[in-house]
């Protein structure tokens, strides 16, 4: 029977390599809002609002970031 460590090592994938050239460089002082990008489709996302309370418990404070299929929000637990 193989050890847990050897099974984990056997199924690990190599780190992903991302391109380092051919990318647009954005000035760090420039604000980027995904809702303004041409491929953004608002129908694919929940219309979150700052201050909104979810499940009578979590209050939305700020947008942390976004990716190709989701947006990450910072919330505080009201309990």
C-alpha positions as CSV (number, residue, x, y, z in Angstrom):
1,X,0.0,0.0,0.0
2,X,1.4,3.4,-1.0
3,X,2.0,6.0,1.6
4,X,-0.2,9.1,1.7
5,X,2.8,11.3,0.8
6,X,3.8,9.3,-2.4
7,X,0.1,9.3,-3.6
8,X,0.0,13.1,-3.2
9,X,3.3,13.6,-5.0
10,X,2.2,11.3,-7.8
11,X,-1.0,13.4,-8.5
12,X,0.6,16.8,-8.2
13,X,0.7,18.8,-11.3
14,X,3.6,21.0,-12.3
15,X,3.2,24.8,-11.7
16,X,1.3,26.6,-14.4
17,X,3.4,28.8,-16.6
18,X,2.0,32.2,-17.7
19,X,3.2,34.2,-20.6
20,X,5.7,37.0,-19.8
21,X,5.5,38.8,-23.1
22,X,2.7,40.1,-25.4
23,X,0.7,41.4,-22.5
24,X,-0.7,45.0,-22.1
25,X,1.0,46.8,-19.2
26,X,-1.5,48.8,-17.1
27,X,-0.2,51.7,-15.1
28,X,-0.7,50.9,-11.4
29,X,-2.4,54.2,-10.8
30,X,-5.1,53.4,-13.4
31,X,-8.4,52.1,-12.0
32,X,-9.8,49.0,-13.9
33,X,-13.4,48.1,-13.6
34,X,-14.4,44.8,-15.2
35,X,-17.9,46.0,-15.9
36,X,-16.5,48.4,-18.5
37,X,-14.6,45.7,-20.4
38,X,-16.1,44.8,-23.8
39,X,-16.6,41.1,-23.0
40,X,-18.3,41.7,-19.6
41,X,-21.9,40.4,-19.5
42,X,-23.7,41.6,-16.5
43,X,-26.3,38.8,-16.8
44,X,-23.7,36.3,-15.8
45,X,-23.2,37.8,-12.3
46,X,-25.2,38.6,-9.2
47,X,-25.7,42.4,-9.0
48,X,-23.9,42.8,-5.7
49,X,-24.1,46.2,-3.9
50,X,-21.8,47.6,-1.3
51,X,-23.6,47.6,2.0
52,X,-25.9,44.7,1.0
53,X,-26.5,42.1,3.7
54,X,-26.5,38.4,2.6
55,X,-28.4,35.8,4.6
56,X,-29.0,38.3,7.4
57,X,-25.4,37.9,8.3
58,X,-22.7,39.0,5.9
59,X,-22.4,42.7,4.9
60,X,-20.6,43.5,1.7
61,X,-17.8,45.9,2.2
62,X,-15.7,46.0,-1.0
63,X,-14.8,44.3,-4.2
64,X,-11.5,42.4,-3.8
65,X,-11.0,41.3,-7.4
66,X,-12.4,39.4,-10.3
67,X,-11.5,36.7,-12.7
68,X,-13.0,35.0,-15.8
69,X,-15.9,33.4,-14.0
70,X,-16.3,35.1,-10.6
71,X,-15.9,38.2,-8.5
72,X,-14.5,38.2,-5.0
73,X,-16.1,40.4,-2.3
74,X,-14.9,41.3,1.2
75,X,-17.7,40.9,3.7
76,X,-18.0,41.2,7.5
77,X,-19.8,38.8,9.7
78,X,-22.5,40.7,11.5
79,X,-22.6,38.1,14.2
